[in-house]
Amino acid sequence: MRRTVILLAAIALMAGAAACGGDDSSSSTEAPTTTAAGATTTEAVVDSTPVTEPAPTTTAAPFVPVYPLTGLPITDAVAAERPALVVKIDNNAAARPQSGLNSADIVFEEIVEVQTRFAAVFHSQGAEPVGPIRSGRTQDILLLGSFNQPLFLWSGGNANVTRAIEESDLVNLSAQRSSVYGAAGFFRANDRPGPHDLYASSRGAWTLAPEGAGPPPQQFRYLAAGDAAAGDAATGVDLEMDGLPIEWRFDAASGTYLRSNGGTPHDDALGGQVSTHNVIVMVVDYQPSPADRNSPEAQTIGSGDVFVYTGGTVQQGTWSRPDRLSAIVLTDAAGNPIELTPGRTFIELARAGSFTNIA
């Protein structure tokens, strides 16, 4: 009996000790210390483990897909997947005002036998109608290879040029092909004389894209939203393209460059004065075309001087291109990429000494 009582008392004592100190969640413990008199006592020891604050989180800017030829956000997913369409547009005085220059993503101005002609590249939007449409040149084959086998809408040409285009990777949409004429909506306008009267439909031309045709790759680098263009202040540029005087002037209100020919505004019948967000003056050499010795051919493979006008500034640098399938690369004097304002771009294939910067 005595042994049982002692056992029960021991169990009770152990339970009390556990209740008092076995489940302490405090950050301090009791450490024994010795006083000067030799007595033992206890004092609190505080846990000095540093507390780590969670790292601040950042949210990446959402990815916004853009059209490859303008750098602008995609608003039509179907249009973004179609191939590029290049239209050869007349620039004879009798052909003005043209239809579609303000709808093209990129426009090249080429010197031909008499003044200039345009190779207008459509992708993000089309033009109804587009024209007047004229013949192609071998320089188009050299120039347009970087657009991923684009559709090539033209009026046709001599036997040598036609053969060269048919043997190239351009998709031949010549008005001289009966299978193309009706589908592309070719027609003759009655408000101007021939041969400056041939028009077509970009919508119709896109229906002729071969199976598997894809969109063009990006051609240029573009400024990020909110970034200002580098370079020196400049209001525009004056050019003389084999007897044709051209003026581009920056309009701060619209953020675009407006075009005139010899002081007369150059109009687009579908959208007011011809305008663009970027003007690129590429200094190129012209050699006789192998298809026609009387036809100049811009040499757009290699490198040369370039002047880039965007956002009211000008940057001088170098254009370079190793082969016809490569896009044009623009770099400044330090070798850094030159970035354009997102939007439409006009490229002047100019001879050396044929233009003047306007401060």
KOLZARO-16319 format. One record per residue (C-alpha): chain; x, y, z. Coordinates in steps of 0.2 Angstrom, whole numbers. Layout:
BEGIN
R   chain       u       v       w
R       A       X       Y       Z
...
END
This chain:
BEGIN
R   chain       u       v       w
R       A       0       0       0
R       A      14      12       5
R       A      23       8     -12
R       A       7      11     -22
R       A       5      29     -14
R       A      23      33     -17
R       A      21      28     -35
R       A       5      38     -38
R       A      14      53     -30
R       A      28      52     -42
R       A      17      51     -57
R       A       8      66     -52
R       A      24      76     -49
R       A      30      71     -66
R       A      14      76     -74
R       A      15      93     -66
R       A      32      96     -72
R       A      28      92     -89
R       A      13     104     -89
R       A      24     118     -82
R       A      39     117     -94
R       A      37     104    -108
R       A      27     114    -121
R       A      34     131    -120
R       A      34     140    -136
R       A      43     156    -130
R       A      59     161    -140
R       A      69     162    -123
R       A      76     148    -112
R       A      82     147     -94
R       A     101     145     -93
R       A     109     142     -76
R       A     121     154     -69
R       A     132     155     -53
R       A     132     170     -42
R       A     147     178     -33
R       A     142     168     -17
R       A     142     152     -27
R       A     123     150     -27
R       A     115     144     -43
R       A     101     154     -51
R       A      93     156     -69
R       A      91     170     -81
R       A      82     172     -98
R       A      93     169    -114
R       A      85     177    -129
R       A      85     168    -146
R       A      96     179    -157
R       A      92     170    -174
R       A      90     184    -187
R       A      72     185    -195
R       A      73     184    -214
R       A      60     195    -222
R       A      52     188    -239
R       A      60     196    -254
R       A      49     208    -264
R       A      41     201    -279
R       A      41     210    -296
R       A      29     207    -310
R       A      36     206    -328
R       A      28     217    -341
R       A      15     207    -351
R       A      21     201    -368
R       A      12     210    -382
R       A      13     202    -399
R       A      17     215    -413
R       A      16     215    -432
R       A      33     211    -439
R       A      34     225    -451
R       A      28     239    -440
R       A      32     235    -422
R       A      14     239    -418
R       A       2     228    -407
R       A      -7     215    -417
R       A     -26     220    -419
R       A     -30     206    -432
R       A     -24     189    -428
R       A     -29     182    -446
R       A     -20     197    -455
R       A      -4     194    -444
R       A      -2     176    -451
R       A      -4     180    -470
R       A      11     183    -481
R       A      18     199    -486
R       A      11     207    -502
R       A      23     218    -512
R       A      14     229    -525
R       A      24     239    -539
R       A      16     256    -539
R       A      19     269    -552
R       A      26     286    -548
R       A      24     295    -565
R       A      16     312    -563
R       A       1     305    -572
R       A       0     291    -559
R       A      -3     303    -544
R       A     -12     303    -533
R       A      -9     284    -530
R       A     -20     273    -519
R       A     -12     263    -505
R       A       5     271    -501
R       A      -2     276    -483
R       A      -8     258    -480
R       A       8     249    -484
R       A      19     244    -469
R       A      35     247    -478
R       A      38     257    -495
R       A      54     256    -505
R       A      57     270    -518
R       A      68     264    -532
R       A      76     274    -546
R       A      71     267    -563
R       A      73     273    -581
R       A      63     288    -578
R       A      63     295    -560
R       A      56     283    -547
R       A      44     269    -544
R       A      38     261    -527
R       A      39     243    -520
R       A      25     244    -507
R       A      25     230    -494
R       A       8     227    -486
R       A       5     215    -472
R       A      -4     222    -457
R       A     -17     231    -468
R       A     -22     231    -487
R       A     -28     244    -499
R       A     -44     244    -509
R       A     -40     247    -523
R       A     -21     248    -524
R       A     -11     256    -539
R       A      -8     261    -552
R       A       2     246    -554
R       A      18     245    -566
R       A      31     233    -571
R       A      45     225    -560
R       A      64     225    -560
R       A      78     213    -556
R       A      82     225    -542
R       A      65     219    -534
R       A      72     201    -533
R       A      88     207    -524
R       A      78     218    -512
R       A      63     208    -507
R       A      71     191    -502
R       A      70     194    -484
R       A      51     195    -483
R       A      49     176    -484
R       A      43     173    -502
R       A      31     187    -503
R       A      17     189    -516
R       A      23     200    -530
R       A       9     210    -538
R       A      15     218    -554
R       A       9     222    -572
R       A      22     211    -580
R       A      38     215    -589
R       A      50     210    -603
R       A      55     192    -606
R       A      71     193    -597
R       A      63     201    -581
R       A      48     190    -582
R       A      60     175    -583
R       A      70     181    -568
R       A      55     184    -557
R       A      48     167    -561
R       A      64     158    -557
R       A      65     168    -540
R       A      56     164    -524
R       A      44     179    -526
R       A      26     173    -529
R       A      22     179    -547
R       A       6     188    -547
R       A       8     196    -564
R       A      -7     205    -573
R       A      -1     195    -589
R       A      -6     179    -581
R       A     -24     175    -585
R       A     -25     164    -569
R       A     -21     179    -559
R       A     -30     194    -567
R       A     -47     190    -562
R       A     -43     184    -545
R       A     -33     199    -540
R       A     -46     211    -546
R       A     -36     220    -560
R       A     -45     234    -568
R       A     -42     249    -579
R       A     -47     266    -571
R       A     -55     279    -583
R       A     -49     294    -574
R       A     -31     294    -581
R       A     -21     288    -596
R       A     -13     272    -599
R       A      -1     264    -594
R       A      -4     273    -578
R       A     -22     266    -575
R       A     -20     248    -569
R       A     -27     244    -552
R       A     -30     228    -542
R       A     -37     222    -525
R       A     -25     218    -511
R       A     -39     207    -504
R       A     -40     198    -520
R       A     -21     196    -521
R       A     -20     188    -504
R       A     -32     174    -510
R       A     -19     168    -522
R       A      -6     164    -508
R       A       1     147    -510
R       A      -3     134    -497
R       A       9     135    -482
R       A      13     153    -486
R       A      18     162    -469
R       A      21     179    -463
R       A      37     189    -465
R       A      50     190    -451
R       A      54     207    -442
R       A      64     218    -453
R       A      70     232    -441
R       A      72     236    -422
R       A      59     247    -414
R       A      59     258    -399
R       A      50     252    -383
R       A      35     262    -377
R       A      40     278    -369
R       A      58     278    -376
R       A      63     293    -386
R       A      73     292    -402
R       A      92     295    -401
R       A     101     307    -413
R       A     102     325    -418
R       A      87     336    -420
R       A      81     337    -438
R       A      65     343    -447
R       A      68     332    -462
R       A      77     328    -478
R       A      77     334    -496
R       A      81     322    -510
R       A      84     323    -529
R       A      80     306    -536
R       A      86     307    -554
R       A      77     323    -558
R       A      62     321    -545
R       A      63     333    -530
R       A      57     325    -514
R       A      54     333    -497
R       A      50     325    -481
R       A      46     336    -466
R       A      42     331    -448
R       A      25     335    -441
R       A      26     335    -423
R       A       7     335    -420
R       A       5     318    -429
R       A      22     311    -426
R       A      25     308    -444
R       A      35     314    -459
R       A      24     322    -473
R       A      30     320    -491
R       A      30     333    -505
R       A      37     333    -523
R       A      45     350    -528
R       A      35     359    -515
R       A      18     351    -520
R       A      10     339    -507
R       A      11     321    -513
R       A      -7     314    -509
R       A     -13     296    -507
R       A     -31     295    -514
R       A     -36     284    -500
R       A     -29     294    -485
R       A     -23     312    -488
R       A      -4     317    -489
R       A       8     303    -490
R       A      16     301    -473
R       A      27     289    -463
R       A      34     287    -446
R       A      51     283    -451
R       A      62     289    -467
R       A      77     279    -470
R       A      89     286    -483
R       A     100     271    -489
R       A     115     276    -500
R       A     117     263    -513
R       A     126     261    -530
R       A     116     258    -546
R       A     122     246    -559
R       A     115     241    -576
R       A     102     227    -574
R       A     108     210    -581
R       A      91     209    -589
R       A      91     226    -597
R       A     107     237    -599
R       A      96     253    -599
R       A      88     248    -582
R       A      97     253    -566
R       A      98     240    -553
R       A     100     246    -534
R       A     114     236    -526
R       A     106     232    -509
R       A     118     218    -504
R       A     133     223    -494
R       A     134     239    -484
R       A     134     258    -485
R       A     130     274    -477
R       A     112     277    -470
R       A     103     291    -462
R       A      88     287    -451
R       A      75     300    -448
R       A      62     296    -434
R       A      54     306    -420
R       A      61     323    -427
R       A      79     317    -426
R       A      92     310    -438
R       A     105     297    -434
R       A     119     293    -446
R       A     126     276    -447
R       A     128     260    -458
R       A     116     249    -467
R       A     122     231    -470
R       A     115     215    -478
R       A     126     199    -481
R       A     114     192    -494
R       A      96     194    -502
R       A      88     183    -489
R       A      94     194    -474
R       A      85     209    -468
R       A      93     226    -468
R       A     103     229    -452
R       A     105     248    -446
R       A     119     252    -434
R       A     125     269    -428
R       A     143     275    -428
R       A     147     265    -412
R       A     140     249    -419
R       A     124     249    -409
R       A     107     245    -417
R       A      97     260    -423
R       A      79     258    -417
R       A      64     265    -426
R       A      47     272    -420
R       A      34     259    -421
R       A      24     262    -437
R       A      26     263    -455
R       A      43     266    -464
R       A      48     273    -480
R       A      65     268    -488
R       A      74     279    -501
R       A      87     270    -511
R       A      97     285    -515
R       A     113     289    -524
R       A     127     297    -514
R       A     126     316    -514
R       A     108     316    -519
R       A     101     322    -503
R       A     102     336    -489
R       A      98     335    -471
R       A      87     349    -465
R       A      91     354    -447
END
